[in-house]
Amino acid sequence: MRTGGFVLAACAAMFLAGTAAAAGDAVRGAKLHEDCLGCHGTELYVPPRAKVKKVSALKKEVEKWNDRMNPKFTKQEVEDLVAYLNVNFYKFP
């Protein structure tokens, strides 16, 4: 019985790790961020100009401004950019 519980816990941990990793890659996001710097600097990400208070709002902002990109970032690139911004500036849990 103990072994079954361990296997279940291990499978759950692998599933959660896989989904978290698939969300965004901050290293890829760093390269994508260079496109953003054509219009603004990083001053938007720090107080007092930073208005975003949680990661879901950060993603909405990236998606909103993505409409002005040509070509637009893919869904995965948006995730990568959000990961980069969060790791390097916002630091939301």
Wavefront OBJ file of the C-alpha trace (Angstrom):
o trace
v 0.000 0.000 0.000
v 2.827 2.390 0.821
v 4.418 1.739 -2.564
v 1.199 2.640 -4.408
v 0.993 5.968 -2.587
v 4.610 6.723 -3.415
v 4.095 5.933 -7.093
v 0.994 8.129 -7.205
v 2.845 11.007 -5.530
v 5.789 10.616 -7.913
v 3.496 10.662 -10.951
v 1.714 13.762 -9.651
v 5.050 15.515 -9.077
v 6.241 14.686 -12.593
v 2.963 15.920 -14.088
v 3.145 19.227 -12.181
v 6.794 19.703 -13.083
v 6.021 19.077 -16.734
v 3.157 21.566 -16.842
v 5.164 24.233 -15.052
v 8.069 23.817 -17.436
v 5.771 24.032 -20.445
v 4.338 27.399 -19.368
v 7.292 29.555 -20.322
v 11.041 29.640 -20.797
v 12.660 32.760 -19.358
v 15.826 32.242 -21.438
v 13.845 32.301 -24.677
v 11.807 35.198 -23.270
v 14.981 37.267 -22.787
v 15.653 37.188 -26.513
v 12.038 38.053 -27.316
v 12.190 40.961 -24.883
v 14.653 42.707 -27.179
v 11.703 43.431 -29.512
v 9.884 45.208 -26.666
v 12.845 47.480 -26.051
v 12.268 49.057 -29.467
v 9.348 50.994 -27.924
v 10.150 51.252 -24.206
v 12.764 50.481 -21.591
v 12.546 48.424 -18.417
v 11.333 51.413 -16.394
v 7.764 50.159 -16.915
v 8.463 47.070 -14.828
v 9.545 48.713 -11.593
v 7.808 51.020 -9.120
v 6.389 53.584 -9.399
v 5.463 52.815 -13.033
v 4.780 49.113 -12.529
v 1.012 48.689 -12.241
v 0.841 44.887 -12.569
v 0.278 43.085 -9.265
v 0.028 39.401 -10.234
v 1.242 37.053 -12.942
v -2.178 36.716 -14.577
v -2.318 40.505 -15.018
v 1.231 40.449 -16.420
v 0.164 37.910 -19.028
v -2.858 40.064 -19.960
v -0.595 43.086 -20.453
v 1.810 41.136 -22.646
v -1.120 39.826 -24.697
v -2.565 43.337 -25.002
v 0.664 44.832 -26.314
v 1.279 41.809 -28.514
v -1.513 43.152 -30.737
v 0.892 45.920 -31.764
v 3.696 43.557 -32.698
v 4.330 42.657 -36.326
v 4.682 39.764 -36.522
v 2.810 38.900 -33.313
v 4.362 36.610 -30.728
v 2.968 33.069 -30.687
v 1.178 31.786 -27.579
v 4.366 30.018 -26.515
v 6.424 33.170 -27.057
v 3.966 35.124 -24.899
v 4.456 32.510 -22.161
v 8.234 32.763 -22.577
v 8.146 36.560 -22.362
v 5.927 36.475 -19.274
v 8.346 34.005 -17.659
v 11.302 36.288 -18.435
v 9.580 39.397 -17.090
v 8.464 37.605 -13.952
v 11.848 36.065 -13.189
v 13.816 39.246 -13.816
v 11.487 42.033 -12.707
v 8.164 41.168 -11.074
v 9.092 38.029 -9.085
v 5.501 36.863 -8.494
v 5.127 33.419 -6.882
l 1 2 3 4 5 6 7 8 9 10 11 12 13 14 15 16 17 18 19 20 21 22 23 24 25 26 27 28 29 30 31 32 33 34 35 36 37 38 39 40 41 42 43 44 45 46 47 48 49 50 51 52 53 54 55 56 57 58 59 60 61 62 63 64 65 66 67 68 69 70 71 72 73 74 75 76 77 78 79 80 81 82 83 84 85 86 87 88 89 90 91 92 93
